[in-house]
Amino acid sequence: MENYNLPEDIEKARERIDELRQSIRHHNYKYYVEDNPEITDYEYDKLFEELKALEEEFPELITENSPTQRIGSEKIEAFETVEHKAKMLSLDKSHSEQGLRDFDKRIRKRLHNSQIEYIIEPKIDGLGIALYYEDKTLLRGATRGNGAKGEDITANLKTIMTIPLKISTETSLTTFEVRGEIYMPVDAFQELNNSRIDKGMEPFANPRNAASGTVRHKDPKEVAERPLDIFIYALSYNEEQKFKTHLETLKELKKAGFKVNEYEKAEGISAVIHKINQWEHKKERLNYEIDGIVIKVNDLTSHDILGSTTHHPRWAIAYKYPPNRKTTRISDIEIMVGRTGKLTPVAILEPIHLAGTKVSRASLHNEDEIKKLDVRIGDEVLVEKAGKIIPQIIKVIKEKRQGDEKKFEMPHKCPVCGSAAKRFNGEVARKCINAQCPAQIKQRIQHWGERNAMNIDGLGPKLLEKLVDNNMVRHFADLYKLKTSDLQKIERMGEKSSENLLKEIEKSKQEGLARVLYGLGIPYVGEHIARILTENFHTIDKLMETSEIRLKQINEIGPEIAQSVVSFFKEEKNRELIEQLKKEGVKMESKEYQREQFLEGIYFVFTGALDKYTRNEASEEVRKFGGRVSSSVSKKTDIIVRGKNPGSKLEKAKEEGITILNEEQFIQLLEDKKMPSQV
Ligand SMILES: [Zn+2]
């Protein structure tokens, strides 16, 4: 724990706590909502740690909405039912251009207006919720429920970093209710599913199911591990100011610190339709699923005039895009062996074009899924591809069966190495039990070289096939021992491409700890968790020494991850592997750490009094950046910092030719985080 010079006086503590909370809120917004951080993670951590230290010292100053209180430790017994401030109606839907023109016609007639100004927003395929704030502070968050009443899921919603626990002072909003849509980003969804598959759990069918399953989970700690996000799209209740337009409201919500999605103004329904067509292409590139576009009348007085039916408001409509679905035939079912030994059945399809890509394979996940769908080789099936999600088989078209379709049985032996493939207690997956199975080795090494891991371009499956089959590579560390001559032994590997690959492998040594941790393929440790571990430990040595208890104290790290990490590093084979990788020069520290530790191995001596620091504070600064401080000058001393009335040490330093810095230069050094060139 660092030394923060904690105030002893409670009033001073209160002041500093307020300051810190405000600053953390601001930086949260910059980081999570705007994706545009102003400070480094390290600097952010320091603010957070100081706040935690102060709150520990003065527990009476902890409030429920302090940034330190996002993740509750208590499990939820049952969700209470709460009433919404305003009824949550659903939206009227249309699947066609004509439906939209009819909607517009009804509105124009009712408002006696020839052209209506609309606001269009993407319709997130997520979960509707309401957030209620009093005195700018989050009081409650609830599911939509039946529209009038929903379930209180505040504890879970608080773990979502883009939901402000306290809103900005810059807005007039004080006591109000907002509506939003909870969703899981597509990449996070895929990561979650991969780790569930690794654990032998059933993957979620789509991001929407993953989000709704998560938000109603009984353990906030588990919720915090799954990266949910939210877009706020409406102000449903407000005690203060009335706004004139929907646009104005959205701007105000943004100002308050909410994450508001892109929106566009459109004059008249033809402009709306034009934009909807543009969005149909745009949506494929988003990292979240949208299933349509919401169209709202901009003028809020018109909302009152138009009113609502019992089901939906008359001033809004949702246009739904047609789902990307097609039928095709399953020509075969193949088995893939993954890096954990899991056998995955994959349907080989007669190729079709869906959502802009050619689809010729679809995962069937596991034997339970095959049974559930009752899928057979030769069946005609309905395939759906949503956004970036891998294609899914929705259902079998049984009416089209000819009678010659073949039932599929999962093999009880690994199709690659012939070892037994077993289904362990409670797991849906069948696994090859041979850890040396070539298929597993190939997959593990391929994962290590993946773009999001060590980013080794050119390490494709075909090459790996040869490297592993020729016994040239049995593990990651072997990659770093490869020579051009080794590679050239492999068929069709020329000098140029061999050199390029070796360059890539060499370059990967510098990728840093987060990518190493992800690349190692520790169960439950996806990219996100790897980053969190890196931010908290900075070096693999520190992570390897840690305990489950310490890990569980970290936001977003639950018991399963903690256990998995600790047991991975306990395993002798894994420790050996880390040693070998280190020996080969693979960097096992965070990049931040490498930058922050710019004084590593540098010995300091202080003499005389400094103006801005006590001796202890100055020493602490040096140590923080990896430097060392000794009390007397010796051969080891690199730098002497002179203050007022320096002692005899200065003379000795001059004799020894040691670099001398005055206080100003010392401060400059700490600010630049770079050794001065003359040193
Ligand atoms: Zn095998």
Residues whose N, C-alpha, C, O or C-beta is under 5 A from the ligand:
A	BS01	ZN	C414 V416 C417 G418 S419 C432 N434 C437
